[in-house]
Amino acid sequence: MRTGISFARDWQLIKVARSLRRHDFAVPLVRRLLADAPPGLTEEITTIAGQLGKENGTALLAHTEERFDPPTLMEGLLLTWGIPCQSADEAEDGGVTITIAGAAAALRETFADVRVAVPYLAGYVGALQPDAVLEAGDGGSMTIRFPPRGK
């Protein structure tokens, strides 16, 4: 604290710092851009989201141990981001399926808009395992299919 500053002012600054959330204007900016955007701009934004997902997925792989498998990484990320999901082993072929059911609110909270979430997650999944597939459904539901590695 600076010298000569009153305790009351310092206390007020501490209260303001504790009560305000992190300043992030990116979410409202993206929401407005997508709400008012012509189709060409929407496509550009979603393309950039996919590229960012791929870059972030590639960066994560560079910092993880080889023993981590892509489905476990993806499930862990989704849960860390507050996006509820369930994973299941596929009995037929040994792959793993991750289901995100009705998580539109959680996706909007994390990604500002589902139209940004889908390409971002698809890029991320593709970086973790190139033959994995993300299928988007209605209401924010998605299915991510990770085929068995090495097949």
N, C-alpha and C positions, 0 to 999 in steps of 0.2 A: 504494500500500500504506500501511496505517496505520503510524505510528511505534510502536516498542516491540513489534512482532510478530516472532516468531522466523522465521528462514529456513525451518526444517523445517515449520512450520505453513503458510507461504506455498507451499512446494513441494507439500505435500499438497493444498492447495486447488486448485492448478493441475492436478495429476494427476486429481483428482476431476472438475473442470470439463471436462477433455479426454476422460475415459472415459465420462461419462454422456451419454446421448442427450437430445435436447430433451424436456422433460416435456410429454407430450400425453396426456391422459386421455380425450379426445373419442372416439378410435377404440374403446377397450374399452367406453366408455359406450354408444355407438351399437350395437355388437355385442350387448351385453346387452339393451338395449331391444328390438332386433329379434328376438332369440332368445326372449325371454319375453313379448313384447307380444301383446295380443289383436289381432284383425284390424283393428279401428278405429284403434288407435294406429299400427300398421304403415302404414296408408293415410295417416294424418296426416304421419308422418315422410317418406314418399316424396313427398307433395305439397309439403312444405317443401323437400325436396331439389330438386325440379323448379323451384320458385320461386327458390331460391338459384342454380341453374344459369343461369336466365334473367337474373337480376340480374348475375351475374358476366360472362356473355357480353355483355350490354349495356354494362357498364363497360369491357370490353376493346375493344369497337367504338369507344367514345368516345375511347380513347387510341391508336388505330391510324390509319395513313394510309389514305386512300381506295383506294390501289392494291392493298392487301392483299386477296386474295380469301378468302371464308369457308372453302373447303376447305383452303387453305394454313394459315390460322390454326388450324383444328381439328387438322390433322395435326401442326403444330408443338407445340400444347399437349399432345396425347396423348404425343408423344415426350418432351417435357420432363417430363411427369409419370411417365415410365417405363412407359408402356403401349404395347407394340409394335403397330404398325399398318402397313397398306400402302394406298397410294392408287393409283387407276387412272382414266384418262380413259375416259369412255363414248363409244365411236366412233359409236353411233347418234344420240345427241342432243347431245353435247358437254358433258354433265354430268360430275361426278366422284364416284366411289365410294370411301369409306374403309372398309377391312375390319379389324376387330379380331377375330382368331381365337384362341380358347383362351387368353385373357389373364385368366382368373379370378383367379389369384394376384396379378397386377399390379393388377387392379381393387380387390381387397380391401386391398392395401397402400396404395393411394391413397384409397379411399373407405370403408373399413371393411367394406362389404358390397355385393354386386352389386345388391341391392334398392335401395340408395341411389344407386349409380353410374348405373343406367339412367335414372331420371328426371332426375338432375342433368345428365347428358350430353345428354339430349333437350332439356332447357330451354336448355342452352348452345348447342346446334346451332340451335334455333329462334330464339334471339336473334341468332346470326350470320347466318342466312338463313332467313326465315320459312317458305319452301316446302321446306326440307330435311327429310328424314325419317330417324329412327333406328329400326332394326329390331333387336330383341334376339333372340338365338338361345340355344342351350344352352351351358353351360359357360363363360359370360362372353363368348361370341362376339357381335359386333354388326356391323351394316352401316349406314353413314351414307351416304345418297344426297343429293348436292347437285345439283339440276337446274341447267342453264345459267342464268345471271342474265339477266334481261330477256326471258325467254320465257314 
